[in-house]
Amino acid sequence: MQPPGLHSLILYDNFEWKTAHKSYENFRNICDLTKIPTIALEEFETNFYGILKENYQQKLDFRNIAKIDSLKLCILSDVLAGKSIEKSHEDLSETFEAENIDFSVVDFWYYRVYNGSYDLDYDRKNYSKPLEFSDLPIIIHHEIIDILDLKNQLTLRKVSKSLKNIVDQGKPAIKRMKIDIKLDFIYMKIDDLSAYYSEDLDSNYREIALNYVMTILRNPKLQLDCLHIVSSSTDLIFIDFLKNLQHKISTKFLDLDMDGPETTHLLLACMKPKFLEVVTLKTGNIDEIVKLDQWKWLNKAFVHRIFRGSLDCFLGFSVFSIKLWELTEEHLMKLKEVKIHFFVEFRTQFLFFQGLTKSPNFECCYIYPRQYIRRDLIEKVFSYDLQHLVKDSGYPNQIGYSYTIPNVFKIIISRGHLMIMRHRS
Protein backbone atom coordinates (compact mmCIF):
# COMPACT_ATOMS: atom_id res chain seq x y z
CA MET A 1 0.00 0.00 0.00
CA GLN A 2 1.35 3.37 -0.97
CA PRO A 3 1.82 5.90 1.84
CA PRO A 4 -0.39 9.04 1.80
CA GLY A 5 1.33 11.94 0.13
CA LEU A 6 3.67 9.91 -2.09
CA HIS A 7 2.34 11.47 -5.28
CA SER A 8 2.69 14.95 -3.81
CA LEU A 9 6.27 14.20 -2.74
CA ILE A 10 7.14 12.95 -6.23
CA LEU A 11 5.72 16.08 -7.85
CA TYR A 12 7.55 18.26 -5.31
CA ASP A 13 10.83 16.39 -5.88
CA ASN A 14 10.40 16.97 -9.60
CA PHE A 15 9.98 20.67 -8.83
CA GLU A 16 13.34 20.40 -7.05
CA TRP A 17 14.84 18.79 -10.18
CA LYS A 18 15.41 15.44 -8.46
CA THR A 19 15.76 12.34 -10.60
CA ALA A 20 13.74 9.19 -9.86
CA HIS A 21 16.70 7.69 -7.97
CA LYS A 22 17.31 10.89 -5.94
CA SER A 23 13.60 11.11 -5.15
CA TYR A 24 13.61 7.48 -4.02
CA GLU A 25 16.58 8.13 -1.72
CA ASN A 26 14.70 11.08 -0.26
CA PHE A 27 11.61 8.92 0.24
CA ARG A 28 13.66 6.16 1.95
CA ASN A 29 15.14 8.72 4.38
CA ILE A 30 11.65 9.92 5.24
CA CYS A 31 10.47 6.34 5.77
CA ASP A 32 13.36 5.66 8.15
CA LEU A 33 12.33 8.62 10.32
CA THR A 34 8.56 8.18 10.22
CA LYS A 35 8.45 4.35 10.20
CA ILE A 36 6.29 4.52 7.09
CA PRO A 37 6.53 1.25 5.13
CA THR A 38 8.71 1.76 2.09
CA ILE A 39 8.16 0.35 -1.39
CA ALA A 40 10.51 -1.20 -3.94
CA LEU A 41 12.45 1.00 -6.32
CA GLU A 42 10.65 -0.46 -9.34
CA GLU A 43 7.24 0.40 -7.90
CA PHE A 44 8.48 3.87 -6.95
CA GLU A 45 9.78 4.52 -10.47
CA THR A 46 6.41 3.47 -11.92
CA ASN A 47 4.69 5.99 -9.67
CA PHE A 48 7.34 8.65 -10.39
CA TYR A 49 7.02 8.59 -14.16
CA GLY A 50 3.26 8.09 -13.97
CA ILE A 51 2.81 11.25 -11.91
CA LEU A 52 5.06 13.26 -14.24
CA LYS A 53 3.02 12.05 -17.22
CA GLU A 54 -0.27 13.04 -15.56
CA ASN A 55 1.17 16.42 -14.67
CA TYR A 56 2.34 16.94 -18.25
CA GLN A 57 -1.13 15.97 -19.52
CA GLN A 58 -2.70 18.30 -16.90
CA LYS A 59 -4.74 15.47 -15.38
CA LEU A 60 -3.69 16.04 -11.75
CA ASP A 61 -6.23 17.36 -9.26
CA PHE A 62 -4.21 19.90 -7.30
CA ARG A 63 -7.02 20.36 -4.77
CA ASN A 64 -6.40 16.81 -3.52
CA ILE A 65 -2.62 16.54 -3.78
CA ALA A 66 -2.26 19.92 -2.03
CA LYS A 67 -4.23 18.87 1.07
CA ILE A 68 -2.14 18.97 4.22
CA ASP A 69 -2.21 15.18 4.68
CA SER A 70 -0.56 14.91 1.28
CA LEU A 71 1.98 17.66 1.97
CA LYS A 72 3.45 16.34 5.23
CA LEU A 73 6.10 14.31 3.40
CA CYS A 74 7.04 17.42 1.37
CA ILE A 75 7.37 19.50 4.54
CA LEU A 76 9.52 16.85 6.18
CA SER A 77 11.66 16.74 3.03
CA ASP A 78 12.20 20.52 3.28
CA VAL A 79 13.22 20.26 6.94
CA LEU A 80 15.74 17.54 6.10
CA ALA A 81 17.08 19.74 3.27
CA GLY A 82 17.61 22.65 5.67
CA LYS A 83 15.05 24.98 4.08
CA SER A 84 13.62 27.83 6.11
CA ILE A 85 9.88 27.87 6.81
CA GLU A 86 9.50 30.87 4.48
CA LYS A 87 11.28 29.10 1.61
CA SER A 88 9.34 25.89 2.22
CA HIS A 89 6.00 27.68 2.07
CA GLU A 90 7.09 29.61 -1.03
CA ASP A 91 8.13 26.44 -2.90
CA LEU A 92 5.03 24.52 -1.83
CA SER A 93 2.84 27.39 -2.99
CA GLU A 94 4.58 27.54 -6.35
CA THR A 95 4.33 23.78 -6.88
CA PHE A 96 0.76 23.24 -5.67
CA GLU A 97 -0.79 26.70 -6.34
CA ALA A 98 -0.63 29.41 -3.68
CA GLU A 99 -4.33 29.61 -2.81
CA ASN A 100 -4.28 25.97 -1.64
CA ILE A 101 -1.51 26.37 0.93
CA ASP A 102 -2.29 27.67 4.44
CA PHE A 103 0.88 29.09 5.98
CA SER A 104 -0.22 28.44 9.58
CA VAL A 105 -0.79 24.74 8.80
CA VAL A 106 2.56 24.42 7.06
CA ASP A 107 4.19 26.20 10.00
CA PHE A 108 2.66 23.75 12.51
CA TRP A 109 3.93 20.63 10.74
CA TYR A 110 7.26 22.21 9.84
CA TYR A 111 7.80 23.06 13.50
CA ARG A 112 6.84 19.57 14.72
CA VAL A 113 9.24 17.67 12.44
CA TYR A 114 11.90 20.35 12.87
CA ASN A 115 11.96 19.46 16.57
CA GLY A 116 12.03 15.71 15.98
CA SER A 117 8.34 14.75 16.14
CA TYR A 118 7.87 12.50 13.11
CA ASP A 119 4.38 11.15 13.89
CA LEU A 120 2.57 12.34 10.75
CA ASP A 121 -0.73 10.88 11.98
CA TYR A 122 -0.77 13.25 14.94
CA ASP A 123 -4.17 14.93 15.48
CA ARG A 124 -3.75 18.69 15.93
CA LYS A 125 -6.84 18.74 18.15
CA ASN A 126 -4.78 16.96 20.80
CA TYR A 127 -2.23 19.75 20.87
CA SER A 128 -3.06 21.42 24.18
CA LYS A 129 0.20 21.86 26.05
CA PRO A 130 0.99 25.37 27.37
CA LEU A 131 2.65 27.48 24.71
CA GLU A 132 6.31 28.36 25.17
CA PHE A 133 8.74 30.46 23.17
CA SER A 134 9.70 27.43 21.11
CA ASP A 135 6.02 26.91 20.21
CA LEU A 136 5.73 30.26 18.47
CA PRO A 137 5.73 30.22 14.67
CA ILE A 138 9.25 30.30 13.32
CA ILE A 139 8.51 33.49 11.42
CA ILE A 140 7.90 35.15 14.83
CA HIS A 141 11.19 33.69 16.09
CA HIS A 142 12.97 35.38 13.20
CA GLU A 143 11.28 38.73 13.85
CA ILE A 144 12.43 38.60 17.48
CA ILE A 145 15.95 37.42 16.63
CA ASP A 146 16.34 40.08 13.94
CA ILE A 147 16.08 42.88 16.52
CA LEU A 148 18.77 41.37 18.79
CA ASP A 149 22.36 42.58 18.59
CA LEU A 150 25.14 40.15 17.71
CA LYS A 151 26.15 39.42 21.32
CA ASN A 152 22.59 38.44 22.28
CA GLN A 153 22.15 36.38 19.12
CA LEU A 154 25.29 34.42 19.98
CA THR A 155 24.05 33.91 23.55
CA LEU A 156 20.68 32.64 22.32
CA ARG A 157 22.47 30.37 19.88
CA LYS A 158 24.06 28.50 22.83
CA VAL A 159 20.76 27.74 24.59
CA SER A 160 19.73 24.73 22.52
CA LYS A 161 20.25 23.05 19.19
CA SER A 162 16.82 24.15 17.94
CA LEU A 163 17.49 27.80 18.87
CA LYS A 164 20.94 27.57 17.29
CA ASN A 165 19.31 26.47 14.04
CA ILE A 166 16.67 29.20 14.29
CA VAL A 167 19.31 31.90 14.91
CA ASP A 168 21.34 30.63 11.95
CA GLN A 169 18.25 30.90 9.73
CA GLY A 170 17.44 34.46 10.87
CA LYS A 171 19.03 37.71 9.76
CA PRO A 172 22.49 37.99 11.37
CA ALA A 173 23.07 41.18 13.35
CA ILE A 174 26.45 41.59 11.67
CA LYS A 175 27.72 44.67 9.82
CA ARG A 176 31.48 44.15 9.64
CA MET A 177 33.31 40.88 9.14
CA LYS A 178 37.04 40.17 8.75
CA ILE A 179 38.53 36.75 8.07
CA ASP A 180 42.30 36.19 8.07
CA ILE A 181 43.22 32.66 6.92
CA LYS A 182 46.85 31.73 7.48
CA LEU A 183 48.69 28.42 7.28
CA ASP A 184 48.82 27.92 11.06
CA PHE A 185 45.88 30.00 12.35
CA ILE A 186 42.61 31.65 11.42
CA TYR A 187 41.64 35.03 12.85
CA MET A 188 38.07 36.26 12.71
CA LYS A 189 36.56 39.59 13.73
CA ILE A 190 32.81 40.13 13.60
CA ASP A 191 31.82 43.68 14.50
CA ASP A 192 33.54 44.22 17.89
CA LEU A 193 33.96 40.53 18.70
CA SER A 194 37.11 38.65 17.67
CA ALA A 195 38.34 35.05 17.83
CA TYR A 196 41.68 33.36 17.18
CA TYR A 197 41.69 29.72 16.05
CA SER A 198 44.84 27.56 16.16
CA GLU A 199 45.99 24.10 17.24
CA ASP A 200 46.14 25.40 20.81
CA LEU A 201 42.34 25.51 20.67
CA ASP A 202 41.65 22.24 18.86
CA SER A 203 43.37 20.01 16.32
CA ASN A 204 40.36 20.60 14.03
CA TYR A 205 40.52 24.36 14.49
CA ARG A 206 40.39 25.10 10.75
CA GLU A 207 37.21 23.10 10.29
CA ILE A 208 35.64 24.74 13.36
CA ALA A 209 36.48 28.27 12.21
CA LEU A 210 35.54 27.79 8.56
CA ASN A 211 32.27 26.05 9.43
CA TYR A 212 31.26 29.12 11.42
CA VAL A 213 32.32 31.44 8.59
CA MET A 214 30.37 29.37 6.07
CA THR A 215 27.30 29.28 8.34
CA ILE A 216 27.25 33.08 8.32
CA LEU A 217 27.95 33.52 4.61
CA ARG A 218 25.44 30.79 3.71
CA ASN A 219 22.61 32.85 5.21
CA PRO A 220 20.86 34.73 2.35
CA LYS A 221 19.56 37.32 4.84
CA LEU A 222 23.08 38.51 5.69
CA GLN A 223 23.66 42.16 4.75
CA LEU A 224 27.15 43.45 5.56
CA ASP A 225 28.57 46.94 5.42
CA CYS A 226 32.11 45.54 5.12
CA LEU A 227 33.65 42.16 4.33
CA HIS A 228 37.45 41.86 4.54
CA ILE A 229 39.10 38.55 3.64
CA VAL A 230 42.85 37.93 3.78
CA SER A 231 44.23 34.51 2.90
CA SER A 232 47.68 33.10 2.31
CA SER A 233 46.39 29.53 2.52
CA THR A 234 42.81 29.13 1.33
CA ASP A 235 41.30 25.73 2.21
CA LEU A 236 39.70 23.61 -0.50
CA ILE A 237 36.62 23.23 1.69
CA PHE A 238 36.13 27.01 1.53
CA ILE A 239 36.71 27.05 -2.24
CA ASP A 240 34.12 24.28 -2.74
CA PHE A 241 31.70 26.21 -0.52
CA LEU A 242 32.04 29.32 -2.69
CA LYS A 243 31.63 27.35 -5.92
CA ASN A 244 28.40 25.77 -4.66
CA LEU A 245 26.91 28.79 -2.88
CA GLN A 246 23.23 29.09 -3.85
CA HIS A 247 22.94 32.87 -3.46
CA LYS A 248 25.05 36.02 -3.76
CA ILE A 249 26.65 37.51 -0.63
CA SER A 250 25.41 41.01 0.22
CA THR A 251 28.12 43.45 1.30
CA LYS A 252 28.61 47.12 0.48
CA PHE A 253 32.41 47.08 0.85
CA LEU A 254 34.70 44.20 -0.11
CA ASP A 255 38.43 44.09 0.66
CA LEU A 256 40.29 41.06 -0.73
CA ASP A 257 43.91 40.02 -0.29
CA MET A 258 43.91 36.41 -1.48
CA ASP A 259 46.60 33.84 -2.23
CA GLY A 260 45.87 33.72 -5.96
CA PRO A 261 44.00 35.49 -8.77
CA GLU A 262 41.54 32.61 -9.20
CA THR A 263 40.37 32.88 -5.58
CA THR A 264 39.98 36.66 -5.90
CA HIS A 265 37.91 36.24 -9.05
CA LEU A 266 35.76 33.52 -7.45
CA LEU A 267 35.05 35.56 -4.31
CA LEU A 268 34.16 38.70 -6.25
CA ALA A 269 31.82 36.66 -8.45
CA CYS A 270 30.03 35.48 -5.26
CA MET A 271 29.09 39.04 -4.31
CA LYS A 272 25.65 40.51 -5.02
CA PRO A 273 25.76 43.01 -7.91
CA LYS A 274 24.23 46.46 -7.27
CA PHE A 275 24.44 45.89 -3.49
CA LEU A 276 28.26 45.88 -3.69
CA GLU A 277 29.53 49.48 -3.90
CA VAL A 278 33.26 49.45 -3.11
CA VAL A 279 36.06 46.92 -3.71
CA THR A 280 39.72 46.86 -2.74
CA LEU A 281 41.74 44.17 -4.53
CA LYS A 282 45.32 43.29 -3.59
CA THR A 283 45.55 40.36 -6.04
CA GLY A 284 43.73 39.18 -9.13
CA ASN A 285 43.67 39.52 -12.89
CA ILE A 286 42.09 42.95 -13.13
CA ASP A 287 41.76 42.69 -16.92
CA GLU A 288 39.37 39.74 -16.36
CA ILE A 289 37.70 41.11 -13.24
CA VAL A 290 36.41 44.22 -15.06
CA LYS A 291 34.25 41.88 -17.19
CA LEU A 292 32.22 40.69 -14.17
CA ASP A 293 28.68 41.99 -13.58
CA GLN A 294 29.74 42.96 -10.06
CA TRP A 295 32.27 45.40 -11.52
CA LYS A 296 29.74 47.16 -13.73
CA TRP A 297 27.67 48.31 -10.75
CA LEU A 298 30.50 49.50 -8.50
CA ASN A 299 30.77 53.01 -7.15
CA LYS A 300 34.41 52.86 -6.03
CA ALA A 301 37.33 50.56 -6.84
CA PHE A 302 40.89 50.41 -5.46
CA VAL A 303 43.12 48.03 -7.41
CA HIS A 304 46.72 47.27 -6.40
CA ARG A 305 47.63 45.29 -9.52
CA ILE A 306 49.02 46.52 -12.86
CA PHE A 307 46.17 47.28 -15.27
CA ARG A 308 46.81 47.18 -19.02
CA GLY A 309 43.34 47.80 -20.43
CA SER A 310 41.34 50.89 -21.30
CA LEU A 311 40.46 53.51 -18.68
CA ASP A 312 36.85 53.36 -19.88
CA CYS A 313 35.97 50.68 -17.33
CA PHE A 314 37.00 53.08 -14.52
CA LEU A 315 35.66 56.43 -15.72
CA GLY A 316 32.12 55.80 -14.49
CA PHE A 317 33.17 55.38 -10.82
CA SER A 318 33.00 58.12 -8.20
CA VAL A 319 36.42 57.01 -6.88
CA PHE A 320 39.02 54.66 -8.33
CA SER A 321 42.66 53.80 -7.84
CA ILE A 322 44.77 51.79 -10.29
CA LYS A 323 48.35 51.04 -11.21
CA LEU A 324 49.62 51.40 -14.78
CA TRP A 325 52.89 50.25 -16.27
CA GLU A 326 53.09 53.61 -18.00
CA LEU A 327 50.81 56.50 -18.82
CA THR A 328 50.27 56.28 -22.58
CA GLU A 329 49.07 58.72 -25.23
CA GLU A 330 45.74 56.89 -25.23
CA HIS A 331 45.36 57.47 -21.49
CA LEU A 332 46.23 61.18 -21.79
CA MET A 333 43.86 61.69 -24.71
CA LYS A 334 41.10 60.08 -22.71
CA LEU A 335 41.83 62.44 -19.81
CA LYS A 336 42.06 65.48 -22.04
CA GLU A 337 38.55 64.84 -23.28
CA VAL A 338 37.19 64.84 -19.73
CA LYS A 339 35.90 68.27 -18.72
CA ILE A 340 37.15 68.72 -15.18
CA HIS A 341 39.60 70.77 -13.12
CA PHE A 342 43.08 69.24 -13.15
CA PHE A 343 46.03 69.75 -10.86
CA VAL A 344 49.34 67.91 -10.58
CA GLU A 345 51.82 68.18 -7.73
CA PHE A 346 55.42 66.97 -7.51
CA ARG A 347 55.91 64.05 -5.19
CA THR A 348 56.23 60.32 -5.92
CA GLN A 349 55.04 58.62 -9.07
CA PHE A 350 51.43 59.13 -8.17
CA LEU A 351 48.47 60.03 -10.38
CA PHE A 352 45.38 61.48 -8.76
CA PHE A 353 42.17 62.34 -10.64
CA GLN A 354 39.17 64.00 -9.08
CA GLY A 355 35.83 64.89 -10.61
CA LEU A 356 35.52 62.90 -13.84
CA THR A 357 32.33 64.09 -15.49
CA LYS A 358 31.51 60.82 -17.19
CA SER A 359 29.88 60.11 -13.84
CA PRO A 360 28.14 63.15 -12.30
CA ASN A 361 28.98 61.74 -8.84
CA PHE A 362 32.69 61.41 -9.53
CA GLU A 363 34.89 62.51 -6.62
CA CYS A 364 38.48 61.35 -7.09
CA CYS A 365 40.77 58.87 -8.76
CA TYR A 366 44.29 57.60 -8.09
CA ILE A 367 46.62 56.12 -10.72
CA TYR A 368 50.14 54.91 -10.00
CA PRO A 369 52.36 54.70 -13.11
CA ARG A 370 55.45 52.55 -12.79
CA GLN A 371 57.37 54.78 -15.21
CA TYR A 372 57.75 58.55 -15.36
CA ILE A 373 55.35 60.44 -17.59
CA ARG A 374 57.28 61.26 -20.80
CA ARG A 375 57.74 64.95 -21.56
CA ASP A 376 57.50 64.48 -25.34
CA LEU A 377 54.22 62.65 -24.87
CA ILE A 378 52.86 65.48 -22.75
CA GLU A 379 53.89 68.05 -25.37
CA LYS A 380 52.29 66.00 -28.13
CA VAL A 381 48.96 65.72 -26.35
CA PHE A 382 48.78 69.16 -24.66
CA SER A 383 51.08 71.41 -26.75
CA TYR A 384 48.35 73.65 -28.13
CA ASP A 385 46.87 74.17 -24.69
CA LEU A 386 50.13 74.79 -22.83
CA GLN A 387 49.72 77.92 -20.68
CA HIS A 388 52.69 78.08 -18.37
CA LEU A 389 55.63 76.16 -16.99
CA VAL A 390 56.03 75.24 -13.35
CA LYS A 391 59.24 74.44 -11.47
CA ASP A 392 59.16 72.92 -8.02
CA SER A 393 62.00 73.85 -5.67
CA GLY A 394 62.03 70.38 -4.16
CA TYR A 395 62.34 68.73 -7.58
CA PRO A 396 64.34 71.22 -9.78
CA ASN A 397 64.79 68.72 -12.63
CA GLN A 398 61.08 68.10 -13.03
CA ILE A 399 59.13 70.38 -15.33
CA GLY A 400 55.40 70.84 -15.05
CA TYR A 401 52.89 71.88 -17.67
CA SER A 402 49.60 73.58 -16.98
CA TYR A 403 46.52 73.08 -19.13
CA THR A 404 43.64 75.41 -18.33
CA ILE A 405 40.09 76.08 -19.41
CA PRO A 406 39.34 79.39 -17.66
CA ASN A 407 36.97 79.11 -14.68
CA VAL A 408 36.41 75.42 -15.41
CA PHE A 409 39.58 73.29 -15.66
CA LYS A 410 43.25 73.25 -14.94
CA ILE A 411 45.86 70.55 -15.39
CA ILE A 412 49.48 70.54 -14.32
CA ILE A 413 51.58 67.57 -15.39
CA SER A 414 55.08 66.63 -14.29
CA ARG A 415 57.26 63.82 -15.62
CA GLY A 416 56.73 61.85 -12.45
CA HIS A 417 53.06 62.09 -11.65
CA LEU A 418 49.79 63.85 -12.22
CA MET A 419 47.06 65.24 -10.00
CA ILE A 420 43.57 66.11 -11.23
CA MET A 421 40.64 67.52 -9.30
CA ARG A 422 37.28 69.13 -9.90
CA HIS A 423 37.16 72.88 -9.63
CA ARG A 424 34.78 73.94 -6.89
CA SER A 425 34.26 77.69 -6.79
Buried (B, 14 or more C-beta within 10 A) or exposed (E): EEBBBBBBBBBBBBBBEBEBEEBBBBBEEBBEBBEBEBBEBEEBBEBBEEBBEBBEEEEBEBEEBBBBEBBBBBBBBBBBEEBBBBBBBBBBBEBBEEEBBEBEBBBBBBBBBBBEEBEBEBEEEEEEEEEEEBEBBBEEBBEEBEEBEBEEBBEBBEEEEBBBBBBBBBBBBBBBBBBBBEEEBBBBBBBEEEEBBBEEBEEEBBEBBBEBBBEBBBBBBBBBEBBBBBBEEBBEEBBEBBEEBEEBBBBBBBBBBBBEBBBBBBBBBBBBBEBBBBBBBBBBBBEBBBEBEBBEBBBBBBBBBBBEBEBEBBBBBBBBBBBBEEBBEEBBEBBBEBEBBBBBBBBEBBBBBBBBEBBEEBBBBBBBBEEBBBBEBBEEBBEEBBEEEBEBEEBEEBBBBBBBBEEEBBBBBBBBBBBBBBBEE
